[in-house]
Amino acid sequence: MATRFDPFQEFDRLFAQVASAERASATMPMDLYRSGDHYVLHVDLPGADPGTIDVNVEDRTLTIRAQRTARTEQDVQWLAKERPVGTYARQLTVGRGLALDAISATYADGVLTLSIPVAEEAKPRRIEVQHVADANQITSEANADA
């Protein structure tokens, strides 16, 4: 039986492998919810080097960046290498009404958690209405003078 060699088939396979690794390294799945007067953001960063995690805010843009470095063992023959390496980055545009100067962040078990408080001026508040007696009210003394 003759085997047909297609050099482009191997090229396509390698390209697909590289493209999927790039897509995977660029994704940062997240959950976002509001709990009371805070928004909570959970971002999956499995295998990220904790020292490379960077969270910053500039104007109304929240940027999260982290890096996973490649393993560098000598004299190994890779049988599968699917875990992406490189830099993760994600930018979110945030609305007004958040206290961006009071964001707190923790990283545990491959998950980055940001707690973003709602700004005081954006919190709902109750305005008390004061009842004032009518100054032009007719009293019995006013009727006696007339």
N, C-alpha and C positions, 0 to 999 in steps of 0.2 A: 504494500500500500504506500502510495506516495504522499509525503507531507508537504503541504504548500506553505511557504514562509511569506508572511506579509509584514514588512518592516514598519508599516504605518500602524498596524494593530498594536504593537508594543509601544509606539510613540503615543497613541491615543490612551492606552492604559496608564502610562506614566503621567501624561498631562492631566487625566482625570484624578489621579492620586494627588498630584500637587495642588490642583484647583480645589479639591475637597478639603485638604489640609488648610489652605488659606482661608476658605470660608469658615471652617471650624475655629480657627484661631481668632477670627474677627468677631465671632458671635459671643455675646455675653448675656445669656438668658437672665431675665429679671422679673421680680414681682414687685408691685407697688400698691400700697393700700393706705387708707387714713385710719388712724386709731386715736380717737379723742382729738387733741390739739396738736398732733404730730402726723406727718407722713412718714411711712417706713418703706425703705427700698432695700430689697434683697437681691444681690447680684452674684450669680454663680461664677467663681473663679477657681475651678479645681486645679490643683497643682501649681498655682501661681506662687512665685517667690514672694513671701510677705514683705520683704524690704523694697520690692519694686512697686508696690501698690501706691498709687498717687491719686488723690481726690482733690480737685480744686474748683473754685467758682470764679468766673470772670463775667462781670455784668450779669446777665440772666442765663448763662450757660454753665451747666454742671458737667465736668469732664472726669471720667474714671479711666485710669490707665493702669495696667499690670503686665507683668512679663513672666513667661514660663521658659526656662532655659533648656536647651537640649542636653541630654545625657551624653557624656563623652568617655565611655569606657573604651579601652584599647583592646584590640584583638578579639572583637566580638563579631559574630555573623548575625545580622538582624533577620529574623524570620517574619516579623510583622512590625511595622512602625506607623501606627495610626494616630497616636496622640500628637496633637498639634503643638508646635513650639513657636515662640515669637511674642509679639506685643498684642495685648488685648486693648482696645480703646472704645469708649462709647461716650457720646455727648448727648445731653438732654437739655432742652430749653425749658426753663421753669418759669412759671407765671409769677405775677406779683402777689404779695401777701404772705410770703414765706420769710422766716428769719434765717437768711442764708449765712449770717455770721455766727449762728449757733448750731450748725450741723455737727452731729457726733457720728463717729464711724468705728466699727469693730470688725475684725476678721477672724472667723473661727470655722473649722471644718470645711474649708474651701468656699465659704460664703461671706461676702462683704455685706454688712448691714449698715445702712445710713439712716439716721433718725433726723428728720427735718421738721423743726417746729413751725407752727403757723405764727406769723407775726402778731403782736398784740393788737395793732390797729386793724387787722383783718379778722379778728375773732368776733363772733356775734356778741352783742352786749345788750342788756336791757336798759332802757332809759326810763327812769321813774318820772311819772307825771305828777306834779304837785297841784293840789286843788286849792284855788284861791277863792275866797268868799267875794261875792259881788259887792263892789264899793258903793253902788247906787241902790242898794237894797232899802226898801222902805221899812222903817221901824215904827213902833207905837209912839215913840217920843217925837218923831218927825210929824206924825198926824196930829198930836196934841198941840203943836205950835201953830198949826194952820188954821 
